[in-house]
């Protein structure tokens, strides 16, 4: 095949979109810290078969990572006095896979956790003092996940070598419980958005008095058309009073919170870092979030990730803003210009058609030749639906229904 200037123009128009798509959905989890390790936590009440299946789900093995067993006593250390007995439960099934990173904020994926979401865990980890980290929190069976934060904080300290402040860890647990209770009343998305908006303003503006905090909470609730009860208001104000006592890196906080809300700035900043890394020799393997084997959990597994918000922002592309920024960057990089190229292509098409007509005039009409000048070039329809018709009868995860009594609460 001869690569003509016209083919090169077509390629230049497609290339920016291809590169933008690849980088958009693979750029968030960032490079692992050189001095850290990866740590897995396993719920103490899992069977041996279930523990093995969780390593498989995480895409790793006991030989490749450090492992910590988390007990209900570990969870009670932080949750007693904050969460109810029903929320704490009596058995521990939640697991986690933690990878400290050098940048990219706090990115979280959850699977089979019914009470907490990835956004809740990500935001509460910020409160605990974590700034950059990839986390997968999961269970082989559906559990509330209220105890998952305890294991994640234990894993982060072991993996990073950093000791988190005990007061901040307590505040993070209080935030997870408060957000979860609010989510039961108004929905997880609105609850998370409200809490993050209030927290960001309290920390950024260094607000600490209960009266001022209550004003911030009320303004945020009004902006989301949320009506809070007196009890809900008091719990949020009390939480924010605790959080306001500690020093946080405002830039790191905003970076993650902007990603959780799907704002352009936080994500595009991370994307730009990834782009620069590619062209300057940087390394990013996608992190542990991209290594999970979701199909092992079955078709009905509850899975969500903090990456969903930025992907939704890209899909929404309000006023051509988010997605166009990325595509236009590569258009500029490779010298692409749709309007100019389309105009030039149209001119070339007209010229080609005129040439065909001119050539037909030279054909001897007595020979009965076909001189209609039609273009008989065939095109091939490529199936790009990306569907997978294969089915999987055995999910690959061992679920022992006898491992949890109906009278006990698992988390």
C-alpha positions in Angstrom: 0.0 0.0 0.0 1.3 3.4 -1.0 1.0 6.0 1.8 -0.1 9.1 0.0 -0.3 12.7 1.5 -4.1 12.3 1.6 -3.9 9.1 3.7 -1.6 10.8 6.0 -4.1 13.6 6.5 -6.8 11.1 7.4 -4.5 9.4 9.8 -3.6 12.7 11.5 -7.3 13.3 12.1 -7.9 10.0 13.7 -4.7 9.8 15.8 -5.6 12.6 18.3 -8.9 10.9 19.2 -7.2 7.5 19.6 -4.5 8.8 21.8 -6.9 10.9 23.8 -9.1 7.9 24.5 -6.2 5.7 25.5 -4.8 8.3 27.9 -8.1 9.4 29.3 -9.1 6.0 30.6 -5.6 4.9 31.6 -4.0 7.9 33.2 -5.4 8.4 36.6 -3.6 5.7 38.7 -0.1 7.1 38.9 3.4 5.7 39.4 4.1 3.7 42.5 6.4 5.2 45.1 9.8 3.7 44.8 10.2 3.2 48.5 6.8 1.6 49.1 5.3 -1.8 48.8 1.9 -3.2 48.0 -0.2 -4.6 50.9 -3.3 -6.8 50.9 -5.6 -7.0 53.9 -7.9 -10.0 54.4 -11.0 -10.3 56.6 -10.2 -12.7 59.5 -13.5 -14.6 59.0 -12.9 -15.6 55.4 -12.4 -19.2 54.6 -9.0 -20.2 53.2 -10.7 -20.7 49.8 -12.2 -17.2 49.9 -8.8 -15.7 50.9 -7.2 -17.4 47.9 -10.0 -16.1 45.6 -9.4 -12.5 46.8 -5.7 -12.7 45.8 -6.9 -13.9 42.4 -9.4 -11.0 42.2 -6.8 -8.5 43.1 -4.5 -9.9 40.3 -1.7 -10.8 42.7 -0.6 -13.6 45.1 0.5 -14.1 48.6 4.1 -14.4 47.4 4.0 -11.0 45.7 2.6 -8.8 48.5 2.6 -8.3 52.2 -0.6 -9.5 53.9 -2.4 -8.3 57.0 -5.3 -10.1 58.6 -7.9 -7.7 59.9 -10.2 -8.7 62.8 -13.4 -7.4 64.2 -11.4 -6.2 67.2 -9.2 -4.0 64.8 -12.4 -2.5 63.4 -13.8 -1.8 66.9 -10.7 0.1 67.8 -11.8 3.0 65.6 -15.5 2.4 65.2 -16.8 1.9 68.8 -18.4 5.1 70.0 -18.9 6.3 66.4 -20.8 3.5 64.7 -23.7 1.4 66.0 -23.2 -2.3 66.9 -25.1 -3.2 63.8 -22.7 -1.1 61.7 -19.6 -2.6 63.4 -20.9 -6.2 63.2 -19.3 -9.3 64.7 -17.4 -10.7 61.8 -14.9 -9.3 59.2 -15.0 -10.1 55.5 -13.9 -6.9 53.9 -10.5 -7.0 52.1 -8.3 -4.4 50.5 -5.3 -4.0 48.2 -3.3 -0.8 48.8 -0.6 0.8 46.7 0.9 4.2 47.8 1.7 6.4 44.8 3.7 9.6 44.2 0.9 11.5 42.6 -2.6 11.2 41.2 -4.6 11.8 44.4 -6.6 9.0 46.2 -8.2 6.6 43.7 -10.5 3.9 44.9 -12.4 0.9 43.5 -14.9 -1.1 45.5 -16.6 -4.4 44.8 -19.4 -6.1 46.7 -19.6 -3.3 49.3 -23.2 -2.3 49.8 -23.0 0.5 52.3 -19.9 2.5 51.3 -18.9 3.8 47.9 -15.5 4.4 46.3 -16.0 8.2 46.6 -16.8 7.9 50.4 -13.6 5.9 51.0 -11.5 8.2 48.8 -12.7 11.3 50.7 -12.3 9.7 54.1 -8.8 8.6 53.3 -8.0 12.3 52.6 -9.2 13.1 56.1 -7.0 10.4 57.6 -4.0 12.1 56.0 -3.5 10.0 52.9 -2.7 12.2 49.8 -1.8 9.8 47.0 -2.8 6.2 46.9 -4.5 3.5 44.7 -7.0 1.3 46.7 -9.2 -1.7 45.8 -11.7 -2.6 48.6 -13.7 -5.8 48.0 -15.2 -8.9 49.5 -16.1 -12.3 48.0 -19.6 -11.9 49.3 -21.8 -8.8 49.7 -21.1 -6.9 52.9 -21.7 -3.4 54.2 -18.0 -2.4 54.0 -18.1 -0.2 57.1 -15.0 -1.9 58.4 -13.1 -1.6 55.1 -11.6 1.8 56.0 -9.8 0.3 59.1 -8.0 -2.3 56.9 -7.1 0.2 54.3 -5.5 2.6 56.8 -3.6 -0.3 58.3 -2.4 -1.4 54.9 -1.4 2.2 53.9 0.8 2.6 57.0 2.5 -0.8 56.4 3.0 -0.1 52.7 4.2 3.5 52.9 6.1 3.3 56.2 4.1 6.4 57.3 2.2 6.6 60.6 -1.1 8.4 60.2 -2.3 10.6 63.0 -4.7 8.8 65.4 -7.0 11.8 65.6 -7.3 12.0 61.9 -8.0 8.3 61.5 -10.8 8.7 64.1 -12.2 11.7 62.2 -12.0 9.7 58.9 -14.0 6.9 60.5 -16.5 9.4 61.8 -16.8 10.9 58.3 -17.5 7.5 56.7 -20.2 6.7 59.2 -21.8 10.2 59.0 -21.7 10.2 55.2 -23.2 6.7 55.1 -26.0 7.6 57.4 -26.8 10.7 55.3 -26.6 8.6 52.2 -29.4 6.4 53.5 -31.6 9.5 53.7 -30.7 11.5 50.6 -28.7 9.1 48.4 -25.0 8.4 48.2 -24.1 10.8 45.5 -25.7 13.9 47.1 -24.4 12.9 50.5 -20.9 12.6 49.2 -21.1 15.8 47.2 -22.4 17.7 50.2 -19.8 16.4 52.6 -16.9 17.1 50.2 -18.1 20.6 49.4 -18.3 21.5 53.1 -15.0 19.8 53.9 -13.2 21.6 51.1 -14.5 25.0 52.2 -13.8 24.4 55.9 -10.2 23.3 55.2 -9.4 25.9 52.5 -10.8 28.8 54.4 -9.6 27.6 57.8 -13.0 27.7 59.4 -13.3 26.3 62.9 -16.1 27.9 64.9 -19.3 25.8 65.1 -21.4 28.8 64.0 -19.4 29.4 60.9 -19.3 25.7 60.0 -23.1 25.5 60.4 -23.4 28.4 57.9 -21.1 26.6 55.5 -23.2 23.4 55.8 -26.5 25.3 55.3 -25.2 27.1 52.2 -24.0 23.8 50.7 -27.3 22.1 51.5 -29.2 24.9 49.9 -27.0 24.7 46.8 -27.9 21.0 46.4 -31.6 21.6 47.4 -31.1 19.3 50.4 -33.1 19.8 53.6 -31.2 18.5 56.6 -32.7 17.5 59.9 -31.4 19.0 63.2 -29.6 15.7 64.0 -28.0 15.5 60.6 -26.8 19.1 60.8 -25.3 18.6 64.3 -23.4 15.4 63.2 -21.9 17.2 60.2 -20.9 20.3 62.2 -19.3 18.1 64.9 -17.4 16.1 62.2 -16.1 19.3 60.6 -15.1 20.7 63.9 -12.9 17.7 64.3 -11.4 17.9 60.8 -10.7 21.6 61.2 -8.2 20.9 63.9 -5.7 19.3 61.5 -3.4 20.7 58.8 -4.1 19.5 55.3 -2.4 20.1 51.9 -5.2 22.1 50.3 -3.8 21.5 46.8 -3.7 17.7 47.3 -7.2 17.8 48.8 -8.7 19.8 46.0 -7.0 17.5 43.4 -8.8 14.4 44.7 -12.1 16.1 45.5 -12.2 17.7 42.0 -11.7 14.3 40.5 -14.6 12.9 42.7 -16.9 15.5 41.4 -15.8 15.1 37.8 -14.4 18.6 37.4 -12.0 19.2 34.5 -9.2 20.8 36.4 -8.2 18.0 38.7 -8.4 15.3 36.2 -6.9 17.2 33.3 -4.0 18.1 35.5 -3.4 14.4 36.1 -3.9 13.6 32.4 -1.4 16.3 31.5 1.2 14.7 33.9 0.6 11.4 32.2 1.1 12.9 28.7 4.3 14.6 29.8 5.4 11.3 31.3 4.9 9.5 28.0 6.9 12.0 26.0 9.6 12.3 28.7 10.2 8.7 29.5 7.9 8.6 32.6 6.5 5.2 33.7 2.9 4.4 34.7 1.5 0.9 34.5 -2.1 1.8 35.4 -1.8 0.7 39.0 -3.6 -2.0 40.9 -7.0 -0.6 40.0 -6.6 -1.8 36.4 -5.4 -5.3 37.5 -8.6 -6.6 39.1 -10.5 -9.5 37.6 -14.0 -8.2 37.8 -15.5 -11.1 35.9 -14.6 -13.4 38.8 -17.3 -11.7 40.9 -20.1 -12.5 38.5 -22.5 -10.4 36.5 -24.4 -9.1 39.6 -21.4 -7.8 41.5 -21.7 -4.2 42.8 -18.6 -2.4 41.5 -17.8 1.3 41.3 -14.7 3.4 41.1 -13.6 7.0 41.6 -12.6 6.9 37.9 -16.3 6.8 37.0 -16.8 10.5 37.7 -14.0 11.6 35.3 -15.2 9.2 32.6 -18.7 10.6 32.9 -17.2 14.1 32.5 -15.5 13.0 29.4 -18.6 11.4 28.0 -20.8 14.4 28.9 -18.3 16.8 27.2 -20.4 19.9 28.2 -20.1 22.5 25.5 -17.3 20.5 24.0 -15.1 21.4 27.0 -13.5 18.3 28.6 -13.1 15.9 25.7 -12.3 18.7 23.3 -9.4 19.8 25.4 -7.8 16.4 25.2 -8.5 15.9 21.5 -7.5 19.4 20.5 -4.2 19.0 22.4 -3.3 16.1 20.2 -4.6 17.9 17.1 -2.3 20.7 17.8 0.6 18.3 18.6 0.2 16.5 15.3 -0.8 19.5 13.2 -4.4 18.4 12.6 -7.1 21.0 11.5 -10.5 19.5 10.8 -11.9 22.5 8.9 -8.8 23.1 6.8 -8.4 19.3 6.1 -12.1 18.9 5.2 -12.0 21.8 2.9 -8.8 20.5 1.2 -10.2 17.0 1.0 -13.4 18.3 -0.7 -11.3 20.2 -3.2 -9.2 17.1 -3.9 -12.4 15.1 -4.4 -13.7 17.6 -6.9 -10.4 17.6 -8.7 -10.4 13.8 -8.8 -14.0 13.7 -10.2 -13.1 16.2 -12.9 -10.0 14.2 -13.9 -12.2 11.1 -14.2 -14.6 12.9 -16.5 -11.7 14.2 -18.6 -10.3 10.7 -18.9 -13.6 9.4 -20.0 -13.6 11.7 -23.0 -10.6 9.9 -24.4 -12.4 6.5 -24.5 -13.5 5.4 -28.0 -17.4 5.6 -27.8 -17.6 2.8 -30.4 -16.0 0.4 -28.1 -19.0 0.5 -25.8 -16.9 1.2 -22.7 -18.5 2.1 -19.3 -17.6 5.7 -18.8 -19.9 6.6 -15.9 -16.9 7.6 -13.7 -18.3 5.9 -10.7 -16.0 5.0 -7.7 -16.3 1.2 -7.1 -14.0 1.2 -4.1 -15.2 -1.3 -1.5 -15.3 -0.5 2.2 -15.1 -3.0 5.0 -17.5 -2.8 7.9 -15.5 -3.5 11.0 -17.3 -4.8 14.1 -16.4 -2.5 16.9 -19.1 -3.1 19.4 -16.6 -4.6 21.8 -19.2 -7.1 23.1 -18.1 -10.3 24.7 -20.6 -13.1 24.1 -18.8 -15.6 26.2 -20.5 -16.7 29.4 -19.0 -18.0 32.7 -21.0 -20.4 34.8 -18.5 -20.5 37.6 -17.6 -17.1 39.0 -14.3 -18.4 40.3 -14.9 -17.0 43.8 -15.6 -19.4 46.6 -18.7 -18.2 48.5 -19.3 -20.2 51.7 -22.9 -19.5 52.7 -22.3 -21.3 56.0 -19.4 -19.0 57.0 -21.8 -16.3 58.2 -24.7 -16.9 60.5 -27.9 -14.9 59.7 -27.8 -13.4 63.2 -24.3 -11.9 62.7 -23.5 -8.8 60.8 -20.6 -8.9 58.3 -18.6 -5.9 57.2 
